[in-house]
Amino acid sequence: MTAVPSQTDAPRTIVIGFRRWRAWNLRPMLRAQGGTLRFVRDVAGAQAHGPGADDRVIVWGAGTPAGLPALIAHSGATLVRVEDGFIRSVGLGSDLIPPRSLVFDPCGIYFDATRPSRLEQLLAQTAFDAALCDRAARLRAIIVTRGLTKYNIENPAPPHWRSHGRQVVLVPGQVETDASIALGCAAAGVRTNHALLVAVRAARPDAFVVYKPHPDVMAGNRRGALAARATHGLADHVETGASILACLAHADELHTMTSLAGFDALLRGVPVVTHGMPFYAGWGLTHDCAGDHPAHRRRGRRLTLDELVAATLLLYPHYWDPAKAAFVAAESALAAIASERDRLRASPAHDRHARGFWRRQGRKAGVLAWAWLGPGLRD
Protein backbone atom coordinates (compact mmCIF):
# COMPACT_ATOMS: atom_id res chain seq x y z
CA MET A 1 0.00 0.00 0.00
CA THR A 2 1.16 3.54 -0.71
CA ALA A 3 2.14 5.30 2.50
CA VAL A 4 -0.48 7.93 3.28
CA PRO A 5 0.73 11.06 5.06
CA SER A 6 -0.01 10.87 8.78
CA GLN A 7 -2.47 13.29 10.35
CA THR A 8 -0.84 13.02 13.76
CA ASP A 9 2.72 14.02 12.96
CA ALA A 10 2.14 16.23 9.92
CA PRO A 11 4.17 19.45 10.01
CA ARG A 12 2.83 22.94 9.46
CA THR A 13 2.45 23.43 5.72
CA ILE A 14 3.09 26.75 3.96
CA VAL A 15 2.10 26.76 0.28
CA ILE A 16 3.79 29.38 -1.88
CA GLY A 17 2.49 30.89 -5.10
CA PHE A 18 -0.44 28.63 -5.97
CA ARG A 19 -2.98 30.20 -8.29
CA ARG A 20 -6.31 30.55 -6.53
CA TRP A 21 -8.01 27.88 -8.63
CA ARG A 22 -5.21 25.42 -7.86
CA ALA A 23 -5.29 26.27 -4.17
CA TRP A 24 -9.06 25.75 -4.18
CA ASN A 25 -8.77 22.38 -5.94
CA LEU A 26 -5.90 21.08 -3.80
CA ARG A 27 -6.87 22.46 -0.40
CA PRO A 28 -8.90 19.37 0.63
CA MET A 29 -5.95 17.08 -0.14
CA LEU A 30 -3.45 19.24 1.71
CA ARG A 31 -5.75 19.66 4.71
CA ALA A 32 -6.28 15.90 4.90
CA GLN A 33 -2.59 15.54 5.73
CA GLY A 34 -3.22 17.33 9.02
CA GLY A 35 -1.52 20.27 10.69
CA THR A 36 -1.92 23.96 9.97
CA LEU A 37 -2.19 24.99 6.33
CA ARG A 38 -1.31 28.42 4.98
CA PHE A 39 -1.45 29.68 1.39
CA VAL A 40 0.79 32.67 0.66
CA ARG A 41 1.55 34.62 -2.49
CA ASP A 42 5.33 34.65 -2.33
CA VAL A 43 8.41 33.87 -0.27
CA ALA A 44 7.99 37.04 1.77
CA GLY A 45 4.55 35.83 2.79
CA ALA A 46 6.03 32.48 3.82
CA GLN A 47 8.77 34.20 5.79
CA ALA A 48 6.15 36.16 7.72
CA HIS A 49 4.93 32.87 9.20
CA GLY A 50 8.39 32.11 10.59
CA PRO A 51 8.84 28.58 9.25
CA GLY A 52 11.04 26.25 11.26
CA ALA A 53 12.71 22.89 10.91
CA ASP A 54 9.51 20.98 11.68
CA ASP A 55 7.57 22.74 8.91
CA ARG A 56 7.36 22.10 5.22
CA VAL A 57 7.16 24.57 2.35
CA ILE A 58 5.26 23.51 -0.76
CA VAL A 59 5.67 24.85 -4.30
CA TRP A 60 4.16 23.66 -7.55
CA GLY A 61 6.32 21.67 -9.95
CA ALA A 62 9.88 22.68 -10.65
CA GLY A 63 9.38 26.38 -9.94
CA THR A 64 11.79 28.17 -7.63
CA PRO A 65 10.33 31.53 -6.53
CA ALA A 66 12.76 34.32 -5.79
CA GLY A 67 14.24 33.92 -2.33
CA LEU A 68 13.12 30.31 -1.86
CA PRO A 69 16.59 28.71 -1.51
CA ALA A 70 17.55 31.23 1.17
CA LEU A 71 14.27 30.67 3.03
CA ILE A 72 14.84 26.92 3.10
CA ALA A 73 18.48 27.26 4.10
CA HIS A 74 17.79 29.70 6.93
CA SER A 75 14.64 28.06 8.29
CA GLY A 76 15.56 24.41 7.95
CA ALA A 77 12.04 23.71 6.65
CA THR A 78 11.53 20.86 4.20
CA LEU A 79 10.89 21.92 0.62
CA VAL A 80 8.29 19.71 -1.07
CA ARG A 81 7.41 19.97 -4.74
CA VAL A 82 3.88 18.95 -5.73
CA GLU A 83 2.61 17.85 -9.14
CA ASP A 84 -0.23 15.93 -10.73
CA GLY A 85 0.00 12.16 -10.69
CA PHE A 86 0.32 10.01 -13.78
CA ILE A 87 -3.33 8.92 -13.89
CA ARG A 88 -4.82 12.24 -13.00
CA SER A 89 -8.51 12.70 -13.68
CA VAL A 90 -11.39 12.53 -16.11
CA GLY A 91 -10.70 15.84 -17.84
CA LEU A 92 -7.77 18.13 -18.52
CA GLY A 93 -5.82 19.90 -15.82
CA SER A 94 -5.78 22.94 -18.08
CA ASP A 95 -9.59 22.90 -17.84
CA LEU A 96 -9.16 23.21 -14.05
CA ILE A 97 -10.46 19.70 -13.35
CA PRO A 98 -9.29 18.68 -9.83
CA PRO A 99 -6.69 15.89 -9.77
CA ARG A 100 -7.32 12.45 -8.31
CA SER A 101 -3.62 11.87 -7.74
CA LEU A 102 -0.68 13.98 -6.62
CA VAL A 103 3.02 13.46 -6.04
CA PHE A 104 4.80 15.05 -3.07
CA ASP A 105 8.53 15.12 -3.75
CA PRO A 106 11.07 16.36 -1.17
CA CYS A 107 14.03 15.68 -3.48
CA GLY A 108 13.18 17.17 -6.88
CA ILE A 109 10.35 16.37 -9.27
CA TYR A 110 10.00 13.45 -11.64
CA PHE A 111 10.21 15.43 -14.91
CA ASP A 112 13.37 17.31 -13.89
CA ALA A 113 16.18 15.10 -15.17
CA THR A 114 18.85 17.61 -14.15
CA ARG A 115 18.81 16.15 -10.63
CA PRO A 116 17.48 13.06 -8.84
CA SER A 117 13.83 13.05 -7.81
CA ARG A 118 12.16 10.91 -5.19
CA LEU A 119 10.85 8.73 -8.03
CA GLU A 120 14.35 8.26 -9.42
CA GLN A 121 15.56 7.29 -5.95
CA LEU A 122 12.73 4.76 -5.61
CA LEU A 123 13.57 3.26 -8.99
CA ALA A 124 17.27 3.12 -8.21
CA GLN A 125 17.15 1.87 -4.63
CA THR A 126 13.94 -0.05 -3.88
CA ALA A 127 14.18 -3.76 -3.18
CA PHE A 128 11.14 -4.82 -5.19
CA ASP A 129 9.76 -7.99 -3.60
CA ALA A 130 7.47 -10.48 -5.30
CA ALA A 131 4.33 -9.20 -3.55
CA LEU A 132 4.91 -5.63 -4.70
CA CYS A 133 5.67 -6.72 -8.27
CA ASP A 134 2.57 -8.91 -8.34
CA ARG A 135 0.48 -5.98 -7.21
CA ALA A 136 2.07 -3.81 -9.89
CA ALA A 137 1.30 -6.43 -12.54
CA ARG A 138 -2.35 -6.51 -11.46
CA LEU A 139 -2.53 -2.72 -11.52
CA ARG A 140 -0.99 -2.64 -14.97
CA ALA A 141 -3.58 -5.14 -16.17
CA ILE A 142 -6.36 -2.91 -14.81
CA ILE A 143 -4.93 0.11 -16.61
CA VAL A 144 -4.60 -1.72 -19.91
CA THR A 145 -7.95 -3.52 -19.70
CA ARG A 146 -9.90 -0.43 -18.65
CA GLY A 147 -8.04 1.80 -21.10
CA LEU A 148 -6.86 4.38 -18.57
CA THR A 149 -4.55 7.31 -19.35
CA LYS A 150 -3.68 10.56 -17.62
CA TYR A 151 -6.84 12.48 -18.61
CA ASN A 152 -9.31 9.80 -19.81
CA ILE A 153 -11.41 11.95 -22.12
CA GLU A 154 -10.33 11.08 -25.64
CA ASN A 155 -12.44 9.33 -28.25
CA PRO A 156 -11.91 5.53 -28.02
CA ALA A 157 -12.78 4.98 -31.71
CA PRO A 158 -9.95 3.43 -33.78
CA PRO A 159 -7.87 5.58 -36.14
CA HIS A 160 -8.57 5.49 -39.88
CA TRP A 161 -5.10 5.81 -41.36
CA ARG A 162 -3.80 3.26 -43.86
CA SER A 163 -0.16 2.37 -43.52
CA HIS A 164 -0.18 -0.14 -46.44
CA GLY A 165 2.03 -2.55 -44.54
CA ARG A 166 4.68 -0.04 -43.52
CA GLN A 167 5.96 0.09 -39.94
CA VAL A 168 3.82 2.59 -37.99
CA VAL A 169 5.81 5.00 -35.82
CA LEU A 170 3.71 7.11 -33.46
CA VAL A 171 5.04 10.56 -32.48
CA PRO A 172 3.07 12.29 -29.70
CA GLY A 173 3.36 16.05 -29.70
CA GLN A 174 4.15 17.95 -26.51
CA VAL A 175 3.56 21.43 -25.13
CA GLU A 176 6.89 22.94 -26.09
CA THR A 177 6.95 25.36 -23.14
CA ASP A 178 6.58 22.53 -20.62
CA ALA A 179 9.25 22.18 -17.98
CA SER A 180 9.59 18.50 -18.87
CA ILE A 181 11.25 19.54 -22.14
CA ALA A 182 13.38 22.29 -20.63
CA LEU A 183 14.55 19.99 -17.82
CA GLY A 184 14.42 16.62 -19.55
CA CYS A 185 16.09 17.28 -22.91
CA ALA A 186 19.71 18.14 -23.60
CA ALA A 187 20.38 21.74 -24.58
CA ALA A 188 21.82 20.65 -27.92
CA GLY A 189 19.32 17.85 -28.46
CA VAL A 190 15.75 17.49 -29.71
CA ARG A 191 13.55 20.07 -27.95
CA THR A 192 10.66 20.85 -30.32
CA ASN A 193 7.94 18.83 -32.00
CA HIS A 194 9.35 19.73 -35.42
CA ALA A 195 12.86 18.65 -34.44
CA LEU A 196 11.44 15.39 -33.11
CA LEU A 197 9.70 14.68 -36.41
CA VAL A 198 12.91 15.45 -38.29
CA ALA A 199 14.81 13.00 -36.08
CA VAL A 200 12.16 10.31 -36.48
CA ARG A 201 12.06 10.63 -40.25
CA ALA A 202 15.85 10.41 -40.40
CA ALA A 203 15.87 7.31 -38.17
CA ARG A 204 12.88 5.62 -39.85
CA PRO A 205 12.90 6.84 -43.47
CA ASP A 206 10.57 4.09 -44.72
CA ALA A 207 8.10 4.13 -41.80
CA PHE A 208 4.54 5.41 -41.79
CA VAL A 209 4.91 8.27 -39.30
CA VAL A 210 1.83 9.37 -37.36
CA TYR A 211 2.00 12.67 -35.50
CA LYS A 212 -0.53 13.19 -32.70
CA PRO A 213 -0.80 16.73 -31.24
CA HIS A 214 -0.96 17.13 -27.47
CA PRO A 215 -4.52 17.22 -26.02
CA ASP A 216 -3.96 20.56 -24.27
CA VAL A 217 -2.84 22.05 -27.59
CA MET A 218 -5.81 20.50 -29.37
CA ALA A 219 -8.12 21.98 -26.72
CA GLY A 220 -6.68 25.45 -27.32
CA ASN A 221 -5.36 25.75 -23.75
CA ARG A 222 -1.64 25.59 -24.50
CA ARG A 223 0.76 26.57 -27.25
CA GLY A 224 2.69 24.12 -29.39
CA ALA A 225 0.64 23.49 -32.52
CA LEU A 226 2.52 22.64 -35.70
CA ALA A 227 1.26 24.13 -38.92
CA ALA A 228 0.33 21.54 -41.52
CA ARG A 229 3.20 22.69 -43.73
CA ALA A 230 5.66 21.99 -40.89
CA THR A 231 4.77 18.30 -40.93
CA HIS A 232 4.91 17.97 -44.72
CA GLY A 233 7.45 15.35 -45.74
CA LEU A 234 7.95 14.33 -42.11
CA ALA A 235 4.62 12.87 -40.98
CA ASP A 236 2.46 10.71 -43.22
CA HIS A 237 -0.60 11.38 -41.09
CA VAL A 238 -1.62 13.91 -38.40
CA GLU A 239 -4.06 12.24 -36.00
CA THR A 240 -6.48 14.67 -34.38
CA GLY A 241 -9.39 12.36 -33.60
CA ALA A 242 -8.33 9.02 -32.15
CA SER A 243 -7.06 8.68 -28.59
CA ILE A 244 -3.46 7.94 -27.73
CA LEU A 245 -4.53 4.42 -26.72
CA ALA A 246 -6.29 3.82 -30.03
CA CYS A 247 -3.15 5.00 -31.80
CA LEU A 248 -0.92 2.76 -29.69
CA ALA A 249 -3.07 -0.24 -30.58
CA HIS A 250 -2.07 0.31 -34.21
CA ALA A 251 1.55 1.42 -33.69
CA ASP A 252 4.73 -0.61 -33.99
CA GLU A 253 6.92 1.90 -32.17
CA LEU A 254 6.68 5.24 -30.36
CA HIS A 255 9.22 8.08 -30.44
CA THR A 256 9.07 10.89 -27.90
CA MET A 257 11.04 13.60 -26.16
CA THR A 258 9.65 13.19 -22.62
CA SER A 259 5.92 12.53 -23.11
CA LEU A 260 3.95 10.40 -20.66
CA ALA A 261 2.67 8.64 -23.79
CA GLY A 262 5.95 6.72 -23.72
CA PHE A 263 4.98 5.27 -20.35
CA ASP A 264 1.52 4.43 -21.75
CA ALA A 265 3.27 2.62 -24.59
CA LEU A 266 5.50 0.60 -22.26
CA LEU A 267 2.48 -0.52 -20.26
CA ARG A 268 1.03 -1.90 -23.50
CA GLY A 269 4.14 -3.56 -24.86
CA VAL A 270 4.91 -0.99 -27.58
CA PRO A 271 8.67 -0.32 -28.07
CA VAL A 272 9.69 3.21 -27.07
CA VAL A 273 12.52 5.41 -28.36
CA THR A 274 13.30 8.46 -26.20
CA HIS A 275 15.03 11.60 -27.43
CA GLY A 276 15.08 13.16 -23.96
CA MET A 277 15.24 11.66 -20.46
CA PRO A 278 11.71 11.09 -19.13
CA PHE A 279 11.42 9.32 -15.79
CA TYR A 280 10.96 5.92 -17.48
CA ALA A 281 14.13 6.17 -19.60
CA GLY A 282 17.53 4.85 -18.60
CA TRP A 283 16.32 1.69 -16.86
CA GLY A 284 16.78 -0.73 -19.75
CA LEU A 285 13.16 -0.61 -20.94
CA THR A 286 13.56 2.01 -23.70
CA HIS A 287 15.96 2.78 -26.52
CA ASP A 288 17.54 6.06 -25.41
CA CYS A 289 18.99 8.48 -27.93
CA ALA A 290 20.20 10.81 -25.16
CA GLY A 291 22.67 8.37 -23.68
CA ASP A 292 25.14 11.15 -22.88
CA HIS A 293 22.62 12.93 -20.62
CA PRO A 294 23.73 13.04 -16.94
CA ALA A 295 20.46 11.39 -15.90
CA HIS A 296 21.24 8.42 -18.13
CA ARG A 297 24.56 7.96 -16.36
CA ARG A 298 22.78 8.08 -12.97
CA ARG A 299 20.24 5.44 -13.95
CA GLY A 300 22.42 2.40 -14.41
CA ARG A 301 20.03 -0.09 -12.83
CA ARG A 302 18.09 -2.48 -15.06
CA LEU A 303 14.43 -2.85 -14.09
CA THR A 304 11.52 -5.00 -15.14
CA LEU A 305 8.34 -3.32 -16.34
CA ASP A 306 6.51 -4.28 -13.15
CA GLU A 307 9.27 -2.75 -11.03
CA LEU A 308 8.91 0.48 -13.02
CA VAL A 309 5.14 0.37 -12.47
CA ALA A 310 5.51 -0.39 -8.77
CA ALA A 311 7.61 2.69 -8.09
CA THR A 312 5.80 4.99 -10.50
CA LEU A 313 2.19 4.15 -9.71
CA LEU A 314 2.24 2.54 -6.24
CA LEU A 315 5.09 4.03 -4.21
CA TYR A 316 5.43 7.57 -5.57
CA PRO A 317 1.91 9.10 -5.94
CA HIS A 318 -0.92 9.61 -3.46
CA TYR A 319 -4.46 8.99 -4.68
CA TRP A 320 -7.51 10.99 -3.64
CA ASP A 321 -11.18 10.10 -3.45
CA PRO A 322 -13.28 13.31 -3.42
CA ALA A 323 -16.39 11.41 -2.33
CA LYS A 324 -14.61 10.12 0.78
CA ALA A 325 -12.46 13.26 1.16
CA ALA A 326 -9.58 10.92 1.90
CA PHE A 327 -6.48 9.35 0.39
CA VAL A 328 -7.10 5.84 -0.91
CA ALA A 329 -5.23 2.96 -2.48
CA ALA A 330 -4.28 3.21 -6.14
CA GLU A 331 -6.66 0.42 -7.13
CA SER A 332 -9.63 2.18 -5.54
CA ALA A 333 -8.82 5.51 -7.18
CA LEU A 334 -8.34 3.98 -10.62
CA ALA A 335 -11.61 2.07 -10.34
CA ALA A 336 -13.40 5.33 -9.50
CA ILE A 337 -11.77 7.15 -12.43
CA ALA A 338 -12.71 4.35 -14.83
CA SER A 339 -16.31 4.34 -13.59
CA GLU A 340 -16.61 8.11 -13.93
CA ARG A 341 -15.14 7.97 -17.42
CA ASP A 342 -17.51 5.17 -18.45
CA ARG A 343 -20.57 7.02 -17.10
CA LEU A 344 -19.53 10.12 -19.00
CA ARG A 345 -19.02 8.20 -22.23
CA ALA A 346 -22.51 6.75 -21.89
CA SER A 347 -24.08 10.18 -21.40
CA PRO A 348 -25.14 12.56 -24.21
CA ALA A 349 -22.89 15.24 -22.70
CA HIS A 350 -19.67 13.32 -23.39
CA ASP A 351 -18.51 15.22 -26.47
CA ARG A 352 -19.41 18.58 -24.95
CA HIS A 353 -17.53 17.70 -21.76
CA ALA A 354 -14.40 16.61 -23.62
CA ARG A 355 -14.33 19.01 -26.55
CA GLY A 356 -17.13 21.56 -26.33
CA PHE A 357 -15.33 24.89 -26.09
CA TRP A 358 -18.04 26.95 -24.41
CA ARG A 359 -19.02 24.17 -22.03
CA ARG A 360 -15.40 23.88 -20.95
CA GLN A 361 -15.07 27.63 -20.52
CA GLY A 362 -18.22 27.69 -18.40
CA ARG A 363 -16.89 24.94 -16.17
CA LYS A 364 -13.60 26.78 -15.77
CA ALA A 365 -15.45 29.99 -14.91
CA GLY A 366 -17.33 28.13 -12.18
CA VAL A 367 -14.10 26.89 -10.61
CA LEU A 368 -12.61 30.38 -10.75
CA ALA A 369 -15.73 31.89 -9.18
CA TRP A 370 -15.62 29.45 -6.26
CA ALA A 371 -11.91 30.06 -5.82
CA TRP A 372 -12.40 33.83 -5.59
CA LEU A 373 -15.80 34.09 -3.92
CA GLY A 374 -15.88 30.95 -1.80
CA PRO A 375 -14.49 30.60 1.75
CA GLY A 376 -11.07 32.11 2.25
CA LEU A 377 -7.97 30.09 1.42
CA ARG A 378 -5.94 31.36 4.37
CA ASP A 379 -6.83 28.66 6.88
C-alpha positions in Angstrom: 0.0 0.0 0.0 1.2 3.5 -0.7 2.1 5.3 2.5 -0.5 7.9 3.3 0.7 11.1 5.1 0.0 10.9 8.8 -2.5 13.3 10.3 -0.8 13.0 13.8 2.7 14.0 13.0 2.1 16.2 9.9 4.2 19.5 10.0 2.8 22.9 9.5 2.4 23.4 5.7 3.1 26.7 4.0 2.1 26.8 0.3 3.8 29.4 -1.9 2.5 30.9 -5.1 -0.4 28.6 -6.0 -3.0 30.2 -8.3 -6.3 30.6 -6.5 -8.0 27.9 -8.6 -5.2 25.4 -7.9 -5.3 26.3 -4.2 -9.1 25.8 -4.2 -8.8 22.4 -5.9 -5.9 21.1 -3.8 -6.9 22.5 -0.4 -8.9 19.4 0.6 -5.9 17.1 -0.1 -3.5 19.2 1.7 -5.7 19.7 4.7 -6.3 15.9 4.9 -2.6 15.5 5.7 -3.2 17.3 9.0 -1.5 20.3 10.7 -1.9 24.0 10.0 -2.2 25.0 6.3 -1.3 28.4 5.0 -1.5 29.7 1.4 0.8 32.7 0.7 1.5 34.6 -2.5 5.3 34.7 -2.3 8.4 33.9 -0.3 8.0 37.0 1.8 4.6 35.8 2.8 6.0 32.5 3.8 8.8 34.2 5.8 6.2 36.2 7.7 4.9 32.9 9.2 8.4 32.1 10.6 8.8 28.6 9.3 11.0 26.3 11.3 12.7 22.9 10.9 9.5 21.0 11.7 7.6 22.7 8.9 7.4 22.1 5.2 7.2 24.6 2.4 5.3 23.5 -0.8 5.7 24.9 -4.3 4.2 23.7 -7.6 6.3 21.7 -9.9 9.9 22.7 -10.6 9.4 26.4 -9.9 11.8 28.2 -7.6 10.3 31.5 -6.5 12.8 34.3 -5.8 14.2 33.9 -2.3 13.1 30.3 -1.9 16.6 28.7 -1.5 17.5 31.2 1.2 14.3 30.7 3.0 14.8 26.9 3.1 18.5 27.3 4.1 17.8 29.7 6.9 14.6 28.1 8.3 15.6 24.4 8.0 12.0 23.7 6.7 11.5 20.9 4.2 10.9 21.9 0.6 8.3 19.7 -1.1 7.4 20.0 -4.7 3.9 19.0 -5.7 2.6 17.9 -9.1 -0.2 15.9 -10.7 0.0 12.2 -10.7 0.3 10.0 -13.8 -3.3 8.9 -13.9 -4.8 12.2 -13.0 -8.5 12.7 -13.7 -11.4 12.5 -16.1 -10.7 15.8 -17.8 -7.8 18.1 -18.5 -5.8 19.9 -15.8 -5.8 22.9 -18.1 -9.6 22.9 -17.8 -9.2 23.2 -14.0 -10.5 19.7 -13.4 -9.3 18.7 -9.8 -6.7 15.9 -9.8 -7.3 12.4 -8.3 -3.6 11.9 -7.7 -0.7 14.0 -6.6 3.0 13.5 -6.0 4.8 15.1 -3.1 8.5 15.1 -3.8 11.1 16.4 -1.2 14.0 15.7 -3.5 13.2 17.2 -6.9 10.4 16.4 -9.3 10.0 13.4 -11.6 10.2 15.4 -14.9 13.4 17.3 -13.9 16.2 15.1 -15.2 18.8 17.6 -14.1 18.8 16.2 -10.6 17.5 13.1 -8.8 13.8 13.0 -7.8 12.2 10.9 -5.2 10.9 8.7 -8.0 14.3 8.3 -9.4 15.6 7.3 -5.9 12.7 4.8 -5.6 13.6 3.3 -9.0 17.3 3.1 -8.2 17.1 1.9 -4.6 13.9 0.0 -3.9 14.2 -3.8 -3.2 11.1 -4.8 -5.2 9.8 -8.0 -3.6 7.5 -10.5 -5.3 4.3 -9.2 -3.6 4.9 -5.6 -4.7 5.7 -6.7 -8.3 2.6 -8.9 -8.3 0.5 -6.0 -7.2 2.1 -3.8 -9.9 1.3 -6.4 -12.5 -2.3 -6.5 -11.5 -2.5 -2.7 -11.5 -1.0 -2.6 -15.0 -3.6 -5.1 -16.2 -6.4 -2.9 -14.8 -4.9 0.1 -16.6 -4.6 -1.7 -19.9 -7.9 -3.5 -19.7 -9.9 -0.4 -18.6 -8.0 1.8 -21.1 -6.9 4.4 -18.6 -4.6 7.3 -19.3 -3.7 10.6 -17.6 -6.8 12.5 -18.6 -9.3 9.8 -19.8 -11.4 11.9 -22.1 -10.3 11.1 -25.6 -12.4 9.3 -28.2 -11.9 5.5 -28.0 -12.8 5.0 -31.7 -9.9 3.4 -33.8 -7.9 5.6 -36.1 -8.6 5.5 -39.9 -5.1 5.8 -41.4 -3.8 3.3 -43.9 -0.2 2.4 -43.5 -0.2 -0.1 -46.4 2.0 -2.6 -44.5 4.7 0.0 -43.5 6.0 0.1 -39.9 3.8 2.6 -38.0 5.8 5.0 -35.8 3.7 7.1 -33.5 5.0 10.6 -32.5 3.1 12.3 -29.7 3.4 16.1 -29.7 4.1 17.9 -26.5 3.6 21.4 -25.1 6.9 22.9 -26.1 6.9 25.4 -23.1 6.6 22.5 -20.6 9.3 22.2 -18.0 9.6 18.5 -18.9 11.2 19.5 -22.1 13.4 22.3 -20.6 14.6 20.0 -17.8 14.4 16.6 -19.5 16.1 17.3 -22.9 19.7 18.1 -23.6 20.4 21.7 -24.6 21.8 20.6 -27.9 19.3 17.9 -28.5 15.8 17.5 -29.7 13.6 20.1 -27.9 10.7 20.9 -30.3 7.9 18.8 -32.0 9.3 19.7 -35.4 12.9 18.6 -34.4 11.4 15.4 -33.1 9.7 14.7 -36.4 12.9 15.5 -38.3 14.8 13.0 -36.1 12.2 10.3 -36.5 12.1 10.6 -40.2 15.8 10.4 -40.4 15.9 7.3 -38.2 12.9 5.6 -39.8 12.9 6.8 -43.5 10.6 4.1 -44.7 8.1 4.1 -41.8 4.5 5.4 -41.8 4.9 8.3 -39.3 1.8 9.4 -37.4 2.0 12.7 -35.5 -0.5 13.2 -32.7 -0.8 16.7 -31.2 -1.0 17.1 -27.5 -4.5 17.2 -26.0 -4.0 20.6 -24.3 -2.8 22.1 -27.6 -5.8 20.5 -29.4 -8.1 22.0 -26.7 -6.7 25.5 -27.3 -5.4 25.8 -23.8 -1.6 25.6 -24.5 0.8 26.6 -27.3 2.7 24.1 -29.4 0.6 23.5 -32.5 2.5 22.6 -35.7 1.3 24.1 -38.9 0.3 21.5 -41.5 3.2 22.7 -43.7 5.7 22.0 -40.9 4.8 18.3 -40.9 4.9 18.0 -44.7 7.5 15.3 -45.7 7.9 14.3 -42.1 4.6 12.9 -41.0 2.5 10.7 -43.2 -0.6 11.4 -41.1 -1.6 13.9 -38.4 -4.1 12.2 -36.0 -6.5 14.7 -34.4 -9.4 12.4 -33.6 -8.3 9.0 -32.1 -7.1 8.7 -28.6 -3.5 7.9 -27.7 -4.5 4.4 -26.7 -6.3 3.8 -30.0 -3.1 5.0 -31.8 -0.9 2.8 -29.7 -3.1 -0.2 -30.6 -2.1 0.3 -34.2 1.5 1.4 -33.7 4.7 -0.6 -34.0 6.9 1.9 -32.2 6.7 5.2 -30.4 9.2 8.1 -30.4 9.1 10.9 -27.9 11.0 13.6 -26.2 9.7 13.2 -22.6 5.9 12.5 -23.1 3.9 10.4 -20.7 2.7 8.6 -23.8 5.9 6.7 -23.7 5.0 5.3 -20.4 1.5 4.4 -21.8 3.3 2.6 -24.6 5.5 0.6 -22.3 2.5 -0.5 -20.3 1.0 -1.9 -23.5 4.1 -3.6 -24.9 4.9 -1.0 -27.6 8.7 -0.3 -28.1 9.7 3.2 -27.1 12.5 5.4 -28.4 13.3 8.5 -26.2 15.0 11.6 -27.4 15.1 13.2 -24.0 15.2 11.7 -20.5 11.7 11.1 -19.1 11.4 9.3 -15.8 11.0 5.9 -17.5 14.1 6.2 -19.6 17.5 4.8 -18.6 16.3 1.7 -16.9 16.8 -0.7 -19.8 13.2 -0.6 -20.9 13.6 2.0 -23.7 16.0 2.8 -26.5 17.5 6.1 -25.4 19.0 8.5 -27.9 20.2 10.8 -25.2 22.7 8.4 -23.7 25.1 11.1 -22.9 22.6 12.9 -20.6 23.7 13.0 -16.9 20.5 11.4 -15.9 21.2 8.4 -18.1 24.6 8.0 -16.4 22.8 8.1 -13.0 20.2 5.4 -14.0 22.4 2.4 -14.4 20.0 -0.1 -12.8 18.1 -2.5 -15.1 14.4 -2.9 -14.1 11.5 -5.0 -15.1 8.3 -3.3 -16.3 6.5 -4.3 -13.1 9.3 -2.8 -11.0 8.9 0.5 -13.0 5.1 0.4 -12.5 5.5 -0.4 -8.8 7.6 2.7 -8.1 5.8 5.0 -10.5 2.2 4.1 -9.7 2.2 2.5 -6.2 5.1 4.0 -4.2 5.4 7.6 -5.6 1.9 9.1 -5.9 -0.9 9.6 -3.5 -4.5 9.0 -4.7 -7.5 11.0 -3.6 -11.2 10.1 -3.4 -13.3 13.3 -3.4 -16.4 11.4 -2.3 -14.6 10.1 0.8 -12.5 13.3 1.2 -9.6 10.9 1.9 -6.5 9.4 0.4 -7.1 5.8 -0.9 -5.2 3.0 -2.5 -4.3 3.2 -6.1 -6.7 0.4 -7.1 -9.6 2.2 -5.5 -8.8 5.5 -7.2 -8.3 4.0 -10.6 -11.6 2.1 -10.3 -13.4 5.3 -9.5 -11.8 7.1 -12.4 -12.7 4.4 -14.8 -16.3 4.3 -13.6 -16.6 8.1 -13.9 -15.1 8.0 -17.4 -17.5 5.2 -18.5 -20.6 7.0 -17.1 -19.5 10.1 -19.0 -19.0 8.2 -22.2 -22.5 6.8 -21.9 -24.1 10.2 -21.4 -25.1 12.6 -24.2 -22.9 15.2 -22.7 -19.7 13.3 -23.4 -18.5 15.2 -26.5 -19.4 18.6 -24.9 -17.5 17.7 -21.8 -14.4 16.6 -23.6 -14.3 19.0 -26.6 -17.1 21.6 -26.3 -15.3 24.9 -26.1 -18.0 26.9 -24.4 -19.0 24.2 -22.0 -15.4 23.9 -21.0 -15.1 27.6 -20.5 -18.2 27.7 -18.4 -16.9 24.9 -16.2 -13.6 26.8 -15.8 -15.4 30.0 -14.9 -17.3 28.1 -12.2 -14.1 26.9 -10.6 -12.6 30.4 -10.7 -15.7 31.9 -9.2 -15.6 29.4 -6.3 -11.9 30.1 -5.8 -12.4 33.8 -5.6 -15.8 34.1 -3.9 -15.9 30.9 -1.8 -14.5 30.6 1.7 -11.1 32.1 2.2 -8.0 30.1 1.4 -5.9 31.4 4.4 -6.8 28.7 6.9 
